[in-house]
Amino acid sequence: MEFMKTNHRRPSKYRLEEHDMLNWFKATKKMIAKGDYPPERLKKFEHLMEVANEFRRKNQYE
């Protein structure tokens, strides 16, 4: 969350130093989809997703 608020963007797949954050983000979303994520941590991740959606990339050609 601190990364996104500081840099005003999500972790990039093109920067090697951000791969760990991006992989954690994707793996956590998969765990939630399967139902394997602990419910006590789910609320914190939902808040993180709200922040991430603020920095979602927009198509400049719309």
C-alpha positions, 0 to 999 in steps of 0.5 A: 500500500505504501508503494502505491501511495508513494509512486501513484501507480501499481507495481510494474511487470517491467521493473525487476525490483517490483516483481516480488510485489506484483507476484504477491499481489497476483498470488493473493488474488488467486488464493482468494478466488480458491477460498484459501485466504484467511478471512481475518486478512481478507478485509485488509486485502480488500482495502488494498484493492480499493487503493490499487483500483485508484491507480488502475491504468487508463486507456488513453485512446478512449 
